[in-house]
Amino acid sequence: MKKQVVTPLFIGIGLLVGIIFSLQFRAKPIGSGSFPLERLEIQKELLTEYSVEQQELKQRIEEADEKLQEARALIERQTSPQTLNELDRLRAAAGFTAVEGSGIRVKLSDNPGVSRRGFSSVNENFVQASDVRDLVNSLFLKDARAVSINGNRVMPLTSIQPVADNLLVGNFFEIAPFVIEAVGDPDALEEAVETIRSRKIRVFADVVDSLKLEPVESRRTLKFLKLHE
Amino acid sequence: MNKNKAIILIAIIIGVLLALQYRSFREIELLVQRTEPENIFTELRVFQVANKQLRANLDVTKRALDETQSKLSREAIDEEIQRLKLLSGEQTVSGEGIEVTFDAAVKTFWLNDLISQLVVTGAEAVAINDVRLLDRTAGFRDIGDGILMRRYFLRPPFKITAIGPRTEMQSAIAQSGGIVDRIEDANPTLKIIVAEREKIIIPAFNEESSQ
């Protein structure tokens, strides 16, 4: 009688274990999305159009910026040392100076089991904007003196947003893999990287003896910010 | 006796597997809550707006070049100093904006997600409990029922203030399915109040008070 009860119980447990194993280990990552094809095409066309437009704009901004720096350098030569010191001090405080020193370089790339072809739904195997945002937060928490993503310096008020499985860092469109560089104490910065090791993406971190992160100088017009009187 | 041991062992294995399964689902659920796009076209619109801002940046740079070349040097330098004073955090700043209040602590990544959304919508300065967000104060971590903001320990309620276009910022974060909805979905007991303000004041950053 006891055997009649125990045997089906074991079979039942065996089946349950099998099902759980299947769910846990055999589930395939979502490789691509299920958006209707027509919409995908329109989205891809728009993405390409905006990317091309952005490349052109970036080049024109760089050229204009270079001329502006030259004009400013001319003016600064005629300015008193005190005023120049004040200018340099404020630039440093606002984060508009290059930062050099040792640090780390982290490369975030997708899990090799997935592909970014087409547009995907949210997929834990892709590097998400939130992964990059979390890493940047952890690096600042560990006293990073400066951080950049794919060569773009990021400040605490630089937004990191998803755009069609890629990133918009500030106003700049960036595609995976994402290389994040940070200047600061390498040991502390390596601890910061641990915060995203549990994700299903690939994370490579290297200590770098000498890094130079160029400044960002936003030309954004400040429409609302005033000195408080 | 041996059978009992085997059943206990199997029960433990099932328990562990169920826990792993549950955790795996929770992680995916959280990722979806944080990152699932409401609409891919909304994301593309953000890209379009970014290009628009870059065009505006180009115009500003060109104008700055013309002005720098034509103005008296002192005037150009003074304007630059004024602009840097606003951005450096060394002075108290004010302007229209919004105030977002959380009555309790949340996982700090939600703060980063919220701030990122505010910046995209035009925030020019942000503070949490009057500590201005700068490269010297950035970096959040949960600690018990409080939040560590680099070296500042902040206690609830948490007040996030942002200076910028108040109506746009309010609409962006408080829209249905927006960041505030997502935070509330993930934290059902949390109360979040979003309010537009004619004047937000963000105090100057005081290096010494963070030590």
Chai-1 contact restraints between the chains, C-beta under 6 A:
chainA,res_idxA,chainB,res_idxB,connection_type,confidence,min_distance_angstrom,max_distance_angstrom,comment,restraint_id
A,I13,B,I10,contact,1.0,0.0,6.0,A-B,restraint_1
A,I20,B,L17,contact,1.0,0.0,6.0,A-B,restraint_2
A,Q24,B,L20,contact,1.0,0.0,6.0,A-B,restraint_3
A,Q24,B,Q21,contact,1.0,0.0,6.0,A-B,restraint_4
A,Q43,B,I40,contact,1.0,0.0,6.0,A-B,restraint_5
A,L46,B,L44,contact,1.0,0.0,6.0,A-B,restraint_6
A,Y50,B,F47,contact,1.0,0.0,6.0,A-B,restraint_7
A,Y50,B,N51,contact,1.0,0.0,6.0,A-B,restraint_8
A,E53,B,N51,contact,1.0,0.0,6.0,A-B,restraint_9
A,Q54,B,N51,contact,1.0,0.0,6.0,A-B,restraint_10
A,L57,B,L54,contact,1.0,0.0,6.0,A-B,restraint_11
A,R60,B,L58,contact,1.0,0.0,6.0,A-B,restraint_12
A,I61,B,N57,contact,1.0,0.0,6.0,A-B,restraint_13
A,I61,B,L58,contact,1.0,0.0,6.0,A-B,restraint_14
A,A64,B,T61,contact,1.0,0.0,6.0,A-B,restraint_15
A,A64,B,K62,contact,1.0,0.0,6.0,A-B,restraint_16
A,D65,B,T61,contact,1.0,0.0,6.0,A-B,restraint_17
A,K67,B,L65,contact,1.0,0.0,6.0,A-B,restraint_18
A,L68,B,T61,contact,1.0,0.0,6.0,A-B,restraint_19
A,L68,B,A64,contact,1.0,0.0,6.0,A-B,restraint_20
A,L68,B,L65,contact,1.0,0.0,6.0,A-B,restraint_21
A,A71,B,L65,contact,1.0,0.0,6.0,A-B,restraint_22
A,A71,B,T68,contact,1.0,0.0,6.0,A-B,restraint_23
A,A71,B,Q69,contact,1.0,0.0,6.0,A-B,restraint_24
A,I75,B,S73,contact,1.0,0.0,6.0,A-B,restraint_25
A,I75,B,A76,contact,1.0,0.0,6.0,A-B,restraint_26
A,Q78,B,S73,contact,1.0,0.0,6.0,A-B,restraint_27
A,T79,B,I77,contact,1.0,0.0,6.0,A-B,restraint_28
A,T83,B,I77,contact,1.0,0.0,6.0,A-B,restraint_29
A,L90,B,L84,contact,1.0,0.0,6.0,A-B,restraint_30
A,L90,B,S88,contact,1.0,0.0,6.0,A-B,restraint_31
A,A93,B,S88,contact,1.0,0.0,6.0,A-B,restraint_32
A,A93,B,E90,contact,1.0,0.0,6.0,A-B,restraint_33
A,A94,B,L84,contact,1.0,0.0,6.0,A-B,restraint_34
A,A94,B,L87,contact,1.0,0.0,6.0,A-B,restraint_35
A,A94,B,S88,contact,1.0,0.0,6.0,A-B,restraint_36
A,G95,B,D135,contact,1.0,0.0,6.0,A-B,restraint_37
A,V122,B,L31,contact,1.0,0.0,6.0,A-B,restraint_38
A,V122,B,V32,contact,1.0,0.0,6.0,A-B,restraint_39
A,V122,B,T35,contact,1.0,0.0,6.0,A-B,restraint_40
A,V122,B,E36,contact,1.0,0.0,6.0,A-B,restraint_41
A,E124,B,I28,contact,1.0,0.0,6.0,A-B,restraint_42
A,E124,B,L31,contact,1.0,0.0,6.0,A-B,restraint_43
A,Q128,B,T35,contact,1.0,0.0,6.0,A-B,restraint_44
A,S130,B,R34,contact,1.0,0.0,6.0,A-B,restraint_45
A,S130,B,T35,contact,1.0,0.0,6.0,A-B,restraint_46
A,R133,B,N112,contact,1.0,0.0,6.0,A-B,restraint_47
A,D134,B,F109,contact,1.0,0.0,6.0,A-B,restraint_48
A,N137,B,N112,contact,1.0,0.0,6.0,A-B,restraint_49
A,N137,B,G139,contact,1.0,0.0,6.0,A-B,restraint_50
A,N137,B,F140,contact,1.0,0.0,6.0,A-B,restraint_51
A,F140,B,A138,contact,1.0,0.0,6.0,A-B,restraint_52
A,F140,B,G139,contact,1.0,0.0,6.0,A-B,restraint_53
A,L141,B,G139,contact,1.0,0.0,6.0,A-B,restraint_54
A,L141,B,R141,contact,1.0,0.0,6.0,A-B,restraint_55
A,P156,B,L133,contact,1.0,0.0,6.0,A-B,restraint_56
A,P156,B,D135,contact,1.0,0.0,6.0,A-B,restraint_57
A,P156,B,A138,contact,1.0,0.0,6.0,A-B,restraint_58
A,L157,B,V119,contact,1.0,0.0,6.0,A-B,restraint_59
A,S159,B,S116,contact,1.0,0.0,6.0,A-B,restraint_60
A,S159,B,V119,contact,1.0,0.0,6.0,A-B,restraint_61
A,S159,B,V120,contact,1.0,0.0,6.0,A-B,restraint_62
A,I160,B,S116,contact,1.0,0.0,6.0,A-B,restraint_63
A,Q161,B,V46,contact,1.0,0.0,6.0,A-B,restraint_64
A,Q161,B,V120,contact,1.0,0.0,6.0,A-B,restraint_65
A,V163,B,E43,contact,1.0,0.0,6.0,A-B,restraint_66
A,V163,B,F47,contact,1.0,0.0,6.0,A-B,restraint_67
A,A164,B,E43,contact,1.0,0.0,6.0,A-B,restraint_68
A,L168,B,A50,contact,1.0,0.0,6.0,A-B,restraint_69
A,N171,B,A50,contact,1.0,0.0,6.0,A-B,restraint_70
A,N171,B,Q53,contact,1.0,0.0,6.0,A-B,restraint_71
A,N171,B,L54,contact,1.0,0.0,6.0,A-B,restraint_72
A,R219,B,N57,contact,1.0,0.0,6.0,A-B,restraint_73
A,R219,B,V60,contact,1.0,0.0,6.0,A-B,restraint_74
A,R219,B,T61,contact,1.0,0.0,6.0,A-B,restraint_75
A,T221,B,V60,contact,1.0,0.0,6.0,A-B,restraint_76
A,L222,B,L86,contact,1.0,0.0,6.0,A-B,restraint_77
A,L222,B,E124,contact,1.0,0.0,6.0,A-B,restraint_78
A,F224,B,G95,contact,1.0,0.0,6.0,A-B,restraint_79
A,F224,B,E96,contact,1.0,0.0,6.0,A-B,restraint_80
A,F224,B,E124,contact,1.0,0.0,6.0,A-B,restraint_81
A,F224,B,I163,contact,1.0,0.0,6.0,A-B,restraint_82
A,F224,B,G164,contact,1.0,0.0,6.0,A-B,restraint_83
A,L225,B,L86,contact,1.0,0.0,6.0,A-B,restraint_84
A,L225,B,V93,contact,1.0,0.0,6.0,A-B,restraint_85
A,L225,B,G95,contact,1.0,0.0,6.0,A-B,restraint_86
A,L225,B,E124,contact,1.0,0.0,6.0,A-B,restraint_87
A,L225,B,A125,contact,1.0,0.0,6.0,A-B,restraint_88
A,L225,B,I163,contact,1.0,0.0,6.0,A-B,restraint_89
A,K226,B,S94,contact,1.0,0.0,6.0,A-B,restraint_90
A,K226,B,G95,contact,1.0,0.0,6.0,A-B,restraint_91
A,L227,B,Q91,contact,1.0,0.0,6.0,A-B,restraint_92
A,H228,B,T92,contact,1.0,0.0,6.0,A-B,restraint_93
A,H228,B,V93,contact,1.0,0.0,6.0,A-B,restraint_94
A,H228,B,S94,contact,1.0,0.0,6.0,A-B,restraint_95
A,H228,B,I201,contact,1.0,0.0,6.0,A-B,restraint_96
